[in-house]
Amino acid sequence: MADSTEDLLDKRAVLLAVGVVGLVFAGVILVTVGLFREDSSDPLGVSSHSPSQDQQKAAPLQLIKFDVQPSARFGTARTMPSIVPGVTWKEVPLTGDGPAGGGKLWVYLPADQHETRSLGCILIGPAGSQLVHGMQLSEGDQAEHYPYAQHGFAVVAFEIDGPLPSENPWDAEYRKAYAKFIASAAGVANARAALKYAKTEMPEVDPDRIYVAGHSSAGTTALLCAEHVDGLAGCIAYAPCSDLEGFLADVVGDIDEVLPNVRQYASEGSPLKQLEQLKCPVWLFHAIDDRTVRLEESRRFVARAKAAGHEITLEPAKRGGHYDAMIDEGIDKAIGWMQREDSQETPLVEAERDVPAPVAQASRRPAPGFQSPPVSSQPAGSSRGRIRAYVYLKIISYPSSGNAENMARSALRSLIWAEPDSIRIDRSANELVIGVRIVSLNTNAAKQRLEDVGFVIGGTRFQPVH
């Protein structure tokens, strides 16, 4: 009897020990799961688990923080070989752990000595983004930099956080670039870093004559800076996308699974939605034959800004498309506008001038002193060498009426990977040629849009630019 009692006690002890071990193990699992769920939240701050009912009722958090400050620390400037006589060019490395905490600045100055606070200054970002990722500076951007320095301005060119890491990024890489882009407030933090450098490291710059400028996607960044950055004398935007929701409308459904909260970003990051906050005079330049961003978009932005009582000017160009118009005449006119702003010779608000109908595009003329890159063997319209590949779509039959090439450009304008100005039809091969800036793409949407306007499309071939 004693033995059986001892056996029973031994069994109970074993069961108790097993139970204790099980409870400890279950606790470890619960803690691990909790930590994993906390760490696996979206890089943009969106939790991966379902929100509570209270969270569902609450208003969505602001995705872009336009008051974000740069973490940049400025390294030692390195003199670079300038290709324009009379202009110095230096590269300044940036370090830091937060927004604008990496990359570089390119700084240009007219040669010779300058008195303290004697120069106006241009802050300028790189164009070429599809407005969901950042951009690095490249030598192709210098056609926009040198002319200002040749006319007596200092220039601080900045990069925008979140450049794509490769020509064909994985979804995770694209999402990471987008997260950095959002964290920098679509480049506003990068512009603030450039502004800080101009004010603290360049004694020749007059802090009351610092302007922000940009073309296309960088023009969008410039408008956002005009709305959110203090201390700017003015903003120059060449053919900017001011209606981000409209620009992304046709593609947001294709990318919202890859880029979290992209619909919210399209609303919050649109200059059109925030124009009432403009802090400085704005000068817009836009060609009437621009097929990438239509002049009507800038007209709408200007009309609403004027209705809100802001100082804004729209200068339409007769020809030149999305890019050449800026190089041929836009920069010179912008310099004249800044000089008038500085001397206060003319009113800040000017009426838009009537412009005749478009005429044939003039041949490209490089900025004075700027050495144009060699002519590419790729199809015409390759937009500053940023095109990384070409897609060739076989045309089985054309639309029954209308200009087929113009119809194709219009149909494909909003594709996030296509450069509309590069689109052309090679009738000798019956192929539609599309320049590609982002090589991660799916051509099904392009085929569907083309078929909707009357094309019948066959096979596809792809040619990278080496």
Secondary structure, 3 states (H helix, E strand, C coil): CHHHHHHHHHHHHHHHHHHHHHHHHHHHHHHHHHHHHHHCCCCCCCCCCCCCHHHHHCCCCCCCCCCCCCCCEECCCEEECCCCCCEEEEEEEEECCCCCCCCEEEEEEECCCCCCCCEEEEEECCCCCCCCCEECCCHHHHHHCHHHHHCCCEEEEECECCECCCCCCCHHHHHHHHHHHHHCCCCHHHHHHHHHHHHHHCCCEEEEEEEEEEECHHHHHHHHHHHHCCCCCEEEEECCCCCHHHHHCCCHHHHCCCCCCHHHHHHHCCHHHHHHHCCCCEEEEEECCCCCCCHHHHHHHHHHHHHCCCCEEEEEECCCCCCHHHHHHHHHHHHHHHHHHHHCCCCCCCCCCCCCCCCCCCCCCCCCCCCCCCCCCCCCCCCCCCCCEEEEEEEEECCCCCCHHHHHHHHHCCCCCEEEEEEEEECCCCEEEEEECCCCCCCHHHHHHHHHCCCEEEEEEEEECC
